[in-house]
Amino acid sequence: MEHFIEGVHNYCDRWCERCVFTDRCRVFYMEEKDRKISAHDPKWETSLEPITKTLEEAKIMLEKMANEKGIDLAETDQEFEKERADKKSRVENHPLMKKSMDYLELSGEWLEKGQVKDNTDKIFQEVNLGIKSMQEGEREILLLRDSLEVIRWYQPLIAAKCHRALLGKEDEYNKHFAEEERDYNGSAKIARIAIERSMRAWASLLGFFEEEESAIFRILASLQQAQQVLERAFPNMDHFIRPGFDE
């Protein structure tokens, strides 16, 4: 029997280095094959072959989805195009997208200021002066780096998953399933997980950047607001069972 978990890659955070299901993920398996090829062939990553391969796989998936929805990809339907544009507009103007984009902007501005390097240098200086032990300095550096890794990883993911969830809710295709099985709930669930992990990471930074307390609280507030809107928009996301993760 095939050992892959069907659909596990659709409801993950794409952080393969921290995932326990990589050996059962078809997407990771395919990407790992490409990585092994590129390790022995330096020209692989700059060639058109992996791009062509990805496009072919995407085409097959698109055709399959179109067939399931009864869509003829060869036809141009003006009504369909208008409906798609309307859906896109509703999604982009939804309060959830506005809140998630607010967070993306606020967090991006803070991360670009350069306080992280200054604070890291300060920790090293305190170790050199004997104010902190080597162990204390290493512990603080590791905590700081881990928190920043989490923040940077989930920073673009939150808006992306919120967008996918909202777009899915607009899709008639989901209405064929029971509410707890609808795909958009899975995307919303990942968005909330990303928000919660980001909030914990930002909270841990408060101990390192006391002078930035007000700025970090504003960022935390934007995350909390996004979470509240997300929970109102997708009240049933907890009922969605993500393959592998929630089983």
N, C-alpha and C positions, 0 to 999 in steps of 0.2 A: 504494500500500500504506500502511495506517495506520502512522504513525511512533511511536505509543506503545509502550513496553515493557510487555508484559503482566505484571502482578503486581509491578512494581518497587516500588510503594508499600508492599507488604506486608512487605518485609524491609529497610526503611531506618530511619534514626533520627529521621525527621520534622524534621530540621534543614534546611529548604528553602534557607535563605540560604547554606548551605555545600555544597549538593548540585550535582553537575554534570549531573544527569539531569532537572532540572525541566522542560526543554523536551520531554521524552519521557515525562512522568508524567501519567497521566490525572487523578489526584486533584488535582495541582497546577494543571492546566489548568482544572478545574472550580472550584477555589477562587479562581483568578486571575480568572475570569469574574465571580464574586461580588464580589471586591475592586474590580474596575473599575466594577461597577454601584453599589456603596456609595460610591465616590469621587464619583459624580455625583448620588447620591440619599442624603442624610444620614439619611433615615428607614429606609433599607434594613436596616441592622444592628439596629434596634429593632423592625422589623416581624416579623410571623409568617411572611412569605413564605420567607426562607432556611431557617427551621426546618422549615417544611412540606416544602420541597424536599428537605432532608436526610433527613427521616423517610420520605418516599416512596422515595428511593434505598435507604435501609436496609431498608425493607419488601420491595422487589424482590430485594435481595441475600439477605435472610432466607428468602424463599419459594424462591429458587433453591437455597440450601443445604439447605433442608428436603426439597425434591423429590429432590435427589441422594442424601439419606440415607433416603428413604422415610418421612419423618415427616409426619403429618397435623397441621397447626397448629391445626385446628379441634377436635381431640380432646384431652381431658385424661386422661393416663395416669398413674395413681398410682405404678405401678412405675417408670415413666420418671422421674417427679419425685423418687422416692426415690433412684434411681441417680444422678441429677444432683446431688442434695444430698450423696451419698456422695463423688462425684468432687470436688465443691467442698471438702469437708472434708479429703480426702486432699491436695489441692493446697495448701490454706492451712496444713496442718500439716507439709508437706514441709520437710526441712532447708534446701533451697535458698530457699524463701520466708522462712524464719526468718532466714537469713543476709542475704538482700537487704533485709529489713525492718530488721535490726540496723543495716545501713549507712545506710539512709534516716533512721533515728532519730539515729544518732551524727553524721552529716554535718549534719542539720538543726539539731541543738543547737549545733554549732560555728558554723555560718553565722549564727545568730541572736545571737551574743554581741557582735558589733559591732567585732571586731578589725580588720576590713577597712578601715573608714573611718579608724580610728586609724593604721593603717599607711600608708594613702594620704596622710594629713595629714603624717605623719612624713617621707615622701619629698619632699613639696612644701617642707617646712620646711628640709630638708637642701639643697635646690636654692637656696632663698632665702638661706641662710647661706653658700653657696659650697662646702659640703662635697662636693656632687655637681654635675656640669655639667648644663645643661638637657637635653642629649642623653641622659645617663645616667638622669636622672629620667624622661624620656619613655619610654625603653626599659623601665625597671622598671615604670612604670605600665601600659604596654601588655601586658607579660608577665603582670602580676598580673591585669589585667582579662580577658585571654584565658583564663587558667587558671580563673578564677572562672566565666566564661561556660560553659566546658566542664563544670565541676563541677555548676553549677546546671541545665544542660540535661539531663545524663544522670542526675541524682540520682533523679527519679521514674521515668525510663525503665527503669532496671535491674530494679526490682521488677516493673514492668508486663510487660516482655518475658519475665522468668522465669515469671511467672504464666501468660502466654499459652503458653509452651513446655510447661509442666507440664500445663496443661489439654488442650493438643493431644495430648500423649502418652497421656492418659487416653481420648481419643476413638477409637472403633473405626474411624472413617472413614479415619484415616491408615494403617491396616493394609492398605488396598487398594494402597498404593504401596510401591515398593522403599524400604529404609531411608534411602538417601541422598536420596530425593525427598520424604520426609515433612516436612510443613510445620513441625512443632515444632522440627526441627533449624535451620530458618531463623531462628526466633525466638530460639533458644538462641545462635546465632551472633551476632546483633545484641546480645544481652545481654553476651556476652563482649567484643565490640568496645567497648561502652559502659563496661564495667568497666576494660578496659585503658587507654582514653583518660582515664578518671577517675583511675586510679592515676598516670598521668604528670602530670596536672594537679595532683593533691595533692602529689606529690613536688616539683614546682616551687615550691610554696608554702613548703616547708621553709626556703628561703633568705630568705623574707620574715618568717617568724614563728618565730624561734628559740626564743622563750619558750613557744611552743605545740607544740614538737617532740613531746612525749609524746602529746598529744591527736591530732595528725596521724598519728602512727605507729599509734595505735589504730584510726583510720579506715582507714588503708592495710591494716592487718591484717584488718579486717572485709571489705574488698573482696577481698583475697587468699583468704580463707576461702570467700567466695561463689563466687569463680572456681573453686576446687578442687572444691566440691560440684557446680557447674554442669558441669564437665568429666567428673565421674564419672556424672552423671545423663544426659548427652548425649554419649557418646564418639564419635558419628559426625557431629557437627555440621559438622566441616570438610569433609565430603564433599558437603554441601548446596551447590548452585550457586544463588546469588541472582541473579535476572534483572537483567542490566545490570551490577551491581557485580562479580560474579565471572566474567563471561564475557569 
